[in-house]
C-alpha cells in the first residue's frame, strides 16, 4: 500500500499531486477502518498502530492531472532536481497533512453515518456525503494552490450540495464553503506572495444577530456553562476562609449582554457559612459602557443577597495591559479568570501571549483559571488547519443534531451566526485578522510553564461529572481528566478544556 503526502504550500501547483485523487472513495466498511489522527500541531507524536486497510491511495508512480490541466512531472528527474530538497522537518509536516485528512474523513464519515441513522435528506446516501467531503477537500487544495478557476468551479458545486438545513455534515460544509470563498477572494494570483488583508469591522462582531446566536449557544449548549462552572468552583475553593476577594476577568462577558458567570459566584459566596466576604470584580476590555451596565446589575444583585460587591473597569486590551493598572488592596486574595479569551492573543511570533502571561504572573494571583477550546486551529499550514477545524466543528454540529430538531431556527442561528463566524476566521483569515487561534491542552501546558506558572491542584472531576448529569443535556457529552485539565467532549472528541494554575 503506497501513500501520497501533500507537499507544503511552498511547492508549486504543478509539482503537487491532485489532492482529491489521493483520497479513497469509501463505503461504510472502509470508513470504519480509518485511523484517527495521532498527531497534533504542537509537535506531540504518538505511536501509530496499524489496523485494517486504509483503502488504496493512488500509487506514487501514478500520474494525475492538476487543476490547470497539466500533468505533474512526478517521474521527471529534471523536475525533481528543480524542486527544493525537503528537510526532515518538511517530511514530517507533509506526513501530518495526510494524517489530518484521515482524521477528518473518519469524523465526517461518522457524521454522515449518524445523519443516515437519524433520517437524512431524501435521496441522499452515504456515497453523496463522501462525495461532498471529497469536493470540500479538493476545493481547499485548489484554494491553497491559489488556483482560482478550479476553486471557483468546485465552490459552485459545493453551494448546491452544502445545505443549511441538511444533514450535520452538509450544514458544517456550508460554513466551510463560505470560509473558502472568502479566502479565495483575498488570495493573490500565482506568482505573487501573501494575502490581501481584510478590513476589520468592529460592528460586525457586536451585531444583534451574533449576540442573539451567542446567547442561544450559552443557553442550549454546555460549552460556556462548563467553563463558568469550573471557573467558579475553582474560585470558591481558592477563596475558602478569605474575607477580601478580588477577581480579574480577562474576557469580561464574552460579548454576552449580562455577567452570567458572576451571578453564580455571587450566590455561592453569599451562601457560604460565616460572614460574607467583600468581593471585587475588575473587568478588562474596551467596551466600557457595556461593562458598566453589567457591573451595575451585578452590584444590585449582590446587594439583594447581602454581599458587598465593588465593580471596576480597566480600559485596555490584553496586549497593552499594565500590571500597575490592576489595583490590589492589602489582604486581598487575587484570582485571574480567563474563559475563551487568551487564544485571541496568540500570534505567529508567540511574543504577545508570553508578554501577557508574564504581566499576569507579576500580579501573583493565587489561581489563574484557563478555559479554552481544545483543538489545534493555529497551525502554520492552511490545509492542516482546515482539516483540524473540519474535524472539530463536525463534532459540534453532530452534537446539535442530537439536541435539536432538523428545522429548528435556533440551531440555524447558532450555526450560521456563531460557529460559522469562528470557522470563517480560521479558514479565510491570516495575520492579525485571524484571532480564533485555538490550541490543545498540551500546547497550553507548555506555554503556561514557560511563563512561570505551575498546575494548581484541584480535584473537581466528580463535581464536574455531577454537574453534567444534573443539567441532563445529552448522553453524548463526556468529561474526563487529562494531565490535570478537565476536558468536555462529544463522543470522545475533545471540545473544551479547563485548567487552573498558580505562580
C-alpha positions as CSV (number, residue, x, y, z in Angstrom):
1,X,0.0,0.0,0.0
2,X,1.5,3.3,-1.1
3,X,0.7,6.8,0.3
4,X,0.9,10.2,-1.3
5,X,1.6,13.0,1.1
6,X,0.7,16.6,0.3
7,X,3.7,19.0,0.0
8,X,3.8,22.2,1.9
9,X,2.3,25.3,0.3
10,X,5.8,26.5,-0.8
11,X,5.7,24.0,-3.7
12,X,4.1,24.9,-7.0
13,X,0.8,23.5,-8.0
14,X,2.3,21.7,-11.0
15,X,4.6,19.7,-8.6
16,X,1.7,18.6,-6.4
17,X,-0.4,15.5,-6.6
18,X,-4.1,16.2,-7.2
19,X,-5.3,16.2,-3.6
20,X,-8.7,14.6,-4.3
21,X,-7.2,11.8,-6.3
22,X,-5.2,10.7,-3.3
23,X,-8.4,10.2,-1.3
24,X,-10.2,6.8,-1.4
25,X,-13.9,6.6,-2.1
26,X,-15.1,4.8,1.0
27,X,-18.1,2.7,1.7
28,X,-19.4,2.1,5.2
29,X,-16.9,-0.7,5.9
30,X,-14.0,1.3,4.6
31,X,-14.9,4.4,6.6
32,X,-14.8,2.5,9.8
33,X,-11.3,1.3,9.1
34,X,-9.8,4.8,9.0
35,X,-7.5,5.6,11.9
36,X,-7.9,8.8,14.0
37,X,-5.1,11.3,13.8
38,X,-2.3,10.6,16.3
39,X,-0.5,13.9,15.8
40,X,-1.3,17.5,16.7
41,X,0.5,20.6,15.5
42,X,2.0,21.2,18.9
43,X,4.6,18.6,17.8
44,X,3.4,15.8,20.0
45,X,3.9,12.4,18.4
46,X,2.3,9.1,19.4
47,X,3.0,5.6,18.2
48,X,0.8,4.6,15.2
49,X,-1.0,1.3,15.3
50,X,-1.9,-0.3,12.1
51,X,-5.3,-1.9,12.0
52,X,-7.4,-2.7,8.9
53,X,-6.6,-1.3,5.5
54,X,-6.9,2.4,5.0
55,X,-8.0,1.9,1.4
56,X,-6.0,2.2,-1.7
57,X,-4.3,5.6,-2.1
58,X,-3.0,6.5,-5.5
59,X,0.4,5.0,-6.0
60,X,3.3,7.4,-6.0
61,X,4.2,6.4,-9.6
62,X,0.7,7.1,-11.0
63,X,0.1,10.3,-12.8
64,X,-2.8,12.6,-12.2
65,X,-3.9,15.8,-13.8
66,X,-3.5,19.1,-11.8
67,X,-6.3,21.5,-11.8
68,X,-4.8,23.6,-14.5
69,X,-4.8,20.7,-16.9
70,X,-1.1,20.0,-16.9
71,X,0.4,16.6,-16.0
72,X,2.6,16.7,-12.9
73,X,6.2,15.8,-13.6
74,X,6.3,13.3,-10.8
75,X,8.6,10.9,-12.7
76,X,10.8,13.6,-14.2
77,X,14.4,13.7,-13.0
78,X,14.7,17.3,-14.1
79,X,11.5,18.3,-12.2
80,X,12.8,16.7,-9.0
81,X,16.1,18.3,-9.3
82,X,14.5,21.7,-9.8
83,X,12.4,21.3,-6.6
84,X,13.9,22.4,-3.3
85,X,15.2,19.5,-1.3
86,X,12.9,19.0,1.7
87,X,14.5,18.7,5.1
88,X,13.5,16.1,7.7
89,X,11.1,18.6,9.3
90,X,9.5,19.2,5.9
91,X,8.9,15.5,5.5
92,X,7.2,15.3,8.9
93,X,4.9,18.2,8.1
94,X,3.9,16.5,4.8
95,X,3.1,13.3,6.7
96,X,1.0,15.2,9.2
97,X,-1.2,16.7,6.4
98,X,-2.1,13.2,5.3
99,X,-3.0,12.0,8.8
100,X,-5.1,15.1,9.3
101,X,-7.0,14.1,6.2
102,X,-7.6,10.6,7.5
103,X,-8.8,12.0,10.8
104,X,-11.3,14.4,9.1
105,X,-12.6,11.7,6.8
106,X,-13.2,9.4,9.8
107,X,-15.1,12.2,11.6
108,X,-17.1,13.2,8.5
109,X,-17.9,9.6,7.8
110,X,-19.2,9.2,11.3
111,X,-21.3,12.4,11.0
112,X,-22.7,11.2,7.7
113,X,-23.5,7.8,9.2
114,X,-25.3,9.5,12.2
115,X,-27.3,11.6,9.7
116,X,-28.3,8.4,7.8
117,X,-29.4,6.7,11.0
118,X,-31.4,9.7,12.0
119,X,-33.1,10.2,8.7
120,X,-31.1,12.1,6.1
121,X,-32.4,14.3,3.3
122,X,-34.4,12.2,0.9
123,X,-32.3,10.8,-1.9
124,X,-29.0,11.3,-0.1
125,X,-26.9,8.3,0.5
126,X,-23.6,7.7,2.2
127,X,-21.9,8.0,-1.2
128,X,-23.3,11.5,-1.6
129,X,-21.9,12.5,1.7
130,X,-18.4,11.2,1.0
131,X,-18.5,12.9,-2.4
132,X,-19.3,16.2,-0.6
133,X,-16.4,15.6,1.7
134,X,-14.0,14.9,-1.2
135,X,-15.2,18.0,-3.1
136,X,-14.7,20.1,0.0
137,X,-11.1,18.9,0.5
138,X,-10.4,19.3,-3.3
139,X,-11.6,22.9,-3.1
140,X,-9.4,23.6,-0.1
141,X,-6.4,22.2,-2.0
142,X,-7.3,24.4,-5.0
143,X,-7.5,27.4,-2.8
144,X,-4.2,26.5,-1.2
145,X,-2.7,26.3,-4.7
146,X,-4.3,29.7,-5.5
147,X,-6.0,28.1,-8.5
148,X,-8.9,30.4,-8.7
149,X,-10.6,28.9,-11.7
150,X,-10.7,25.4,-10.4
151,X,-11.6,26.5,-6.9
152,X,-14.5,28.6,-8.2
153,X,-15.8,25.7,-10.1
154,X,-15.8,23.5,-7.1
155,X,-17.3,26.2,-4.9
156,X,-20.3,26.4,-7.3
157,X,-20.9,22.7,-7.0
158,X,-20.4,22.8,-3.2
159,X,-23.0,25.6,-2.8
160,X,-25.6,23.3,-4.4
161,X,-24.9,20.3,-2.1
162,X,-23.9,22.0,1.2
163,X,-27.3,22.8,2.6
164,X,-28.0,25.0,5.7
165,X,-30.9,22.7,6.7
166,X,-29.4,19.4,5.6
167,X,-27.5,16.7,7.5
168,X,-25.0,17.7,10.1
169,X,-22.1,17.4,7.6
170,X,-24.0,19.3,4.9
171,X,-24.5,22.1,7.4
172,X,-20.9,22.3,8.6
173,X,-19.8,22.1,5.0
174,X,-21.9,25.1,4.2
175,X,-19.9,27.1,6.8
176,X,-16.5,25.9,5.4
177,X,-17.7,26.7,1.8
178,X,-18.2,30.3,2.8
179,X,-14.8,30.4,4.5
180,X,-13.1,29.0,1.4
181,X,-15.0,31.5,-0.8
182,X,-13.8,34.4,1.4
183,X,-10.2,33.2,1.4
184,X,-10.2,32.8,-2.4
185,X,-11.4,36.4,-2.7
186,X,-8.4,37.5,-0.7
187,X,-5.6,35.4,-2.3
188,X,-3.2,36.9,-4.8
189,X,-2.8,35.2,-8.2
190,X,0.0,32.6,-8.7
191,X,3.4,34.2,-8.8
192,X,2.7,36.7,-6.0
193,X,3.2,36.2,-2.3
194,X,0.7,36.7,0.6
195,X,-2.9,37.7,1.1
196,X,-4.9,40.9,0.9
197,X,-5.6,41.9,4.5
198,X,-9.3,42.2,5.1
199,X,-10.6,45.3,6.7
200,X,-11.8,44.7,10.3
201,X,-15.3,45.8,11.0
202,X,-15.8,46.1,14.7
203,X,-19.6,46.5,14.4
204,X,-19.8,43.0,12.8
205,X,-18.6,41.4,16.0
206,X,-21.3,43.2,18.0
207,X,-24.2,42.7,15.6
208,X,-27.6,41.8,17.0
209,X,-27.7,38.5,15.2
210,X,-24.4,37.4,16.6
211,X,-25.3,38.5,20.1
212,X,-28.5,36.5,19.8
213,X,-26.7,33.5,18.5
214,X,-24.1,33.7,21.3
215,X,-27.0,33.8,23.9
216,X,-28.5,30.7,22.3
217,X,-25.2,28.9,22.4
218,X,-24.9,29.7,26.1
219,X,-28.4,28.6,26.9
220,X,-28.6,25.5,24.8
221,X,-25.1,24.0,24.7
222,X,-22.8,23.1,27.7
223,X,-19.6,24.7,26.4
224,X,-19.7,28.1,28.1
225,X,-21.6,26.8,31.1
226,X,-18.9,24.2,31.6
227,X,-16.2,26.8,31.6
228,X,-18.1,29.1,34.0
229,X,-18.9,26.2,36.4
230,X,-15.3,25.0,36.6
231,X,-14.0,28.6,36.9
232,X,-16.5,29.5,39.7
233,X,-15.9,26.2,41.6
234,X,-12.1,26.9,41.4
235,X,-12.5,30.5,42.6
236,X,-14.7,29.5,45.5
237,X,-12.2,26.8,46.5
238,X,-9.3,29.4,46.4
239,X,-11.3,31.9,48.5
240,X,-12.1,29.4,51.2
241,X,-11.8,31.2,54.6
242,X,-10.8,34.5,52.9
243,X,-12.7,37.8,53.7
244,X,-11.3,40.0,50.9
245,X,-11.5,38.5,47.5
246,X,-10.7,40.1,44.1
247,X,-11.4,38.6,40.6
248,X,-9.8,40.0,37.5
249,X,-11.8,38.9,34.5
250,X,-9.8,39.0,31.2
251,X,-12.8,38.0,29.0
252,X,-15.5,40.1,30.5
253,X,-18.9,38.9,29.4
254,X,-17.6,37.2,26.2
255,X,-19.9,39.5,24.3
256,X,-22.9,38.5,26.3
257,X,-25.2,41.3,27.5
258,X,-25.1,40.1,31.1
259,X,-22.5,38.9,33.5
260,X,-23.8,35.3,33.5
261,X,-20.8,33.8,35.2
262,X,-20.7,36.1,38.1
263,X,-24.3,35.6,39.2
264,X,-23.3,32.0,40.2
265,X,-20.2,33.1,42.0
266,X,-22.0,35.8,44.0
267,X,-24.7,33.3,45.0
268,X,-22.1,30.8,46.1
269,X,-20.2,33.3,48.2
270,X,-23.4,34.7,49.7
271,X,-24.5,31.2,50.8
272,X,-21.1,30.4,52.4
273,X,-21.2,29.9,56.1
274,X,-19.8,32.7,58.3
275,X,-19.6,36.4,57.5
276,X,-20.0,37.2,53.7
277,X,-16.7,38.2,52.1
278,X,-16.1,41.6,50.4
279,X,-15.9,40.9,46.7
280,X,-14.2,43.0,44.0
281,X,-14.5,42.2,40.3
282,X,-12.3,44.0,37.7
283,X,-13.2,43.7,34.1
284,X,-10.5,44.2,31.4
285,X,-11.5,45.3,27.9
286,X,-12.6,48.2,25.7
287,X,-16.4,48.0,25.9
288,X,-16.6,50.4,28.9
289,X,-20.3,51.3,28.6
290,X,-21.3,47.7,28.3
291,X,-19.1,46.6,31.2
292,X,-20.5,49.4,33.4
293,X,-24.1,48.3,32.7
294,X,-23.1,44.7,33.7
295,X,-21.3,46.0,36.8
296,X,-24.3,48.0,38.0
297,X,-26.5,44.9,37.5
298,X,-24.1,42.7,39.4
299,X,-23.8,45.2,42.3
300,X,-27.6,45.3,42.6
301,X,-27.8,41.5,42.6
302,X,-25.1,41.1,45.2
303,X,-26.7,43.7,47.5
304,X,-30.0,41.8,47.3
305,X,-28.1,38.8,48.7
306,X,-26.4,40.8,51.4
307,X,-23.0,40.7,49.7
308,X,-20.7,43.8,49.3
309,X,-19.5,43.9,45.7
310,X,-17.4,46.6,44.1
311,X,-17.0,46.5,40.3
312,X,-14.3,48.3,38.4
313,X,-13.1,48.5,34.8
314,X,-9.6,48.6,33.3
315,X,-10.0,50.0,29.8
316,X,-7.2,48.2,27.9
317,X,-6.5,45.4,25.5
318,X,-4.7,42.4,26.9
319,X,-1.6,43.2,24.9
320,X,-1.4,46.6,26.4
321,X,-2.4,45.7,29.9
322,X,0.0,47.0,32.5
323,X,0.1,45.2,35.9
324,X,0.0,48.6,37.6
325,X,-3.5,49.1,36.1
326,X,-4.8,46.4,38.4
327,X,-5.2,47.8,41.9
328,X,-4.8,45.1,44.6
329,X,-5.5,46.2,48.2
330,X,-3.6,44.8,51.2
331,X,-5.0,41.5,52.4
332,X,-6.9,40.7,49.1
333,X,-6.7,37.3,47.6
334,X,-6.4,37.7,43.8
335,X,-7.8,35.3,41.1
336,X,-7.4,35.8,37.4
337,X,-10.3,34.5,35.2
338,X,-9.8,33.7,31.5
339,X,-12.7,32.0,29.7
340,X,-12.3,31.7,25.9
341,X,-10.1,34.8,25.8
342,X,-6.3,34.1,25.8
343,X,-6.3,32.2,22.4
344,X,-7.1,35.6,20.7
345,X,-3.7,36.9,21.9
346,X,-1.8,34.0,20.3
347,X,0.2,35.3,17.3
348,X,2.7,33.8,14.9
349,X,5.5,35.4,16.8
350,X,4.3,33.9,20.1
351,X,5.7,37.0,21.9
352,X,2.3,38.7,22.5
353,X,0.9,35.8,24.6
354,X,4.2,35.4,26.5
355,X,4.1,39.1,27.4
356,X,0.5,38.9,28.6
357,X,1.2,35.8,30.7
358,X,4.3,37.4,32.3
359,X,2.3,40.5,33.2
360,X,-0.3,38.3,34.8
361,X,2.4,36.5,36.7
362,X,3.6,39.8,38.1
363,X,0.3,40.2,39.9
364,X,1.0,36.9,41.8
365,X,-2.6,35.6,41.6
366,X,-3.5,32.7,43.9
367,X,-5.1,31.0,40.9
368,X,-5.3,31.6,37.2
369,X,-8.3,29.8,35.7
370,X,-7.9,29.0,32.0
371,X,-10.7,27.7,29.8
372,X,-10.2,27.3,26.0
373,X,-11.4,25.3,23.0
374,X,-9.3,22.1,22.9
375,X,-8.3,21.9,19.2
376,X,-5.3,22.8,17.0
377,X,-6.5,25.7,14.9
378,X,-3.3,27.6,15.0
379,X,-1.0,25.5,12.8
380,X,1.3,27.3,10.3
381,X,-0.2,25.5,7.3
382,X,-3.6,26.3,5.9
383,X,-4.6,22.7,4.9
384,X,-3.6,21.2,8.2
385,X,-5.6,24.0,10.0
386,X,-8.6,23.4,7.6
387,X,-8.7,19.6,8.3
388,X,-8.4,20.1,12.0
389,X,-11.2,22.6,12.1
390,X,-13.4,20.4,9.9
391,X,-12.9,17.5,12.4
392,X,-13.6,19.7,15.4
393,X,-16.7,21.5,14.1
394,X,-18.2,18.3,12.6
395,X,-18.4,17.0,16.1
396,X,-20.1,20.2,17.4
397,X,-22.7,20.1,14.5
398,X,-23.2,16.4,15.2
399,X,-24.0,17.3,18.9
400,X,-26.5,19.9,17.7
401,X,-28.2,17.1,15.7
402,X,-28.8,15.1,18.8
403,X,-30.2,18.0,20.8
404,X,-32.4,20.0,18.4
405,X,-34.9,19.1,15.5
406,X,-33.7,19.4,12.0
407,X,-35.6,22.6,11.1
408,X,-35.2,24.4,14.4
409,X,-34.4,28.0,13.7
410,X,-32.4,28.3,17.0
411,X,-30.0,25.7,15.7
412,X,-29.7,27.5,12.4
413,X,-28.9,30.8,14.2
414,X,-26.2,29.2,16.4
415,X,-24.6,27.5,13.4
416,X,-24.8,30.3,10.9
417,X,-24.2,33.4,13.1
418,X,-21.8,32.0,15.7
419,X,-20.0,28.8,14.7
420,X,-19.8,29.9,11.1
421,X,-18.1,33.1,12.2
422,X,-15.4,31.1,14.0
423,X,-15.0,28.8,11.1
424,X,-14.7,31.7,8.7
425,X,-12.0,33.3,10.7
426,X,-10.0,30.1,11.0
427,X,-10.3,29.3,7.2
428,X,-10.3,32.7,5.5
429,X,-8.1,35.0,7.6
430,X,-4.3,35.3,8.1
431,X,-2.1,37.6,10.1
432,X,-3.7,40.0,12.6
433,X,-7.1,39.3,11.2
434,X,-7.0,35.7,12.4
435,X,-8.0,35.7,16.1
436,X,-9.5,32.2,16.5
437,X,-6.2,30.6,17.3
438,X,-7.3,27.7,19.4
439,X,-4.7,25.2,20.7
440,X,-4.7,21.9,22.5
441,X,-4.1,21.4,26.2
442,X,-0.5,20.1,25.8
443,X,0.5,23.3,24.0
444,X,-1.2,25.5,26.7
445,X,0.6,23.4,29.3
446,X,4.0,24.3,27.7
447,X,3.1,28.0,27.3
448,X,2.0,28.3,31.0
449,X,5.1,26.5,32.2
450,X,7.4,28.8,30.2
451,X,5.6,31.8,31.7
452,X,6.4,30.6,35.2
453,X,3.1,29.0,36.2
454,X,2.6,25.6,37.8
455,X,-0.5,23.4,37.8
456,X,-2.9,24.2,40.6
457,X,-4.0,21.0,42.3
458,X,-7.8,20.9,42.1
459,X,-9.9,17.8,42.3
460,X,-13.2,18.6,40.7
461,X,-13.7,15.7,38.3
462,X,-16.5,14.2,40.4
463,X,-18.1,17.6,40.8
464,X,-17.9,18.3,37.1
465,X,-19.5,14.9,36.2
466,X,-22.3,15.5,38.7
467,X,-22.9,18.9,37.1
468,X,-23.1,17.4,33.7
469,X,-25.5,14.8,35.0
470,X,-27.7,17.5,36.7
471,X,-28.1,19.6,33.6
472,X,-29.3,16.5,31.7
473,X,-28.4,17.8,28.3
474,X,-27.4,14.8,26.2
475,X,-25.8,11.3,26.8
476,X,-23.2,12.1,24.1
477,X,-21.2,14.5,26.3
478,X,-18.4,13.3,28.5
479,X,-16.0,14.9,31.0
480,X,-12.5,13.4,31.5
481,X,-9.3,14.4,33.3
482,X,-6.3,14.8,31.1
483,X,-3.0,15.6,32.9
484,X,-4.7,18.0,35.3
485,X,-7.1,19.5,32.9
486,X,-10.8,18.8,32.7
487,X,-12.0,18.2,29.2
488,X,-15.6,18.3,28.0
489,X,-16.1,16.3,24.8
490,X,-18.7,15.0,22.4
491,X,-18.5,11.2,21.9
492,X,-14.8,11.2,22.9
493,X,-13.9,14.2,20.7
494,X,-12.4,17.0,22.9
495,X,-14.3,20.3,22.7
496,X,-13.4,22.5,25.7
497,X,-10.6,22.2,28.3
498,X,-10.4,23.9,31.7
499,X,-7.3,24.1,33.9
500,X,-6.0,26.0,37.0
501,X,-2.6,27.5,37.5
502,X,-0.6,29.1,40.3
503,X,2.6,31.2,40.5
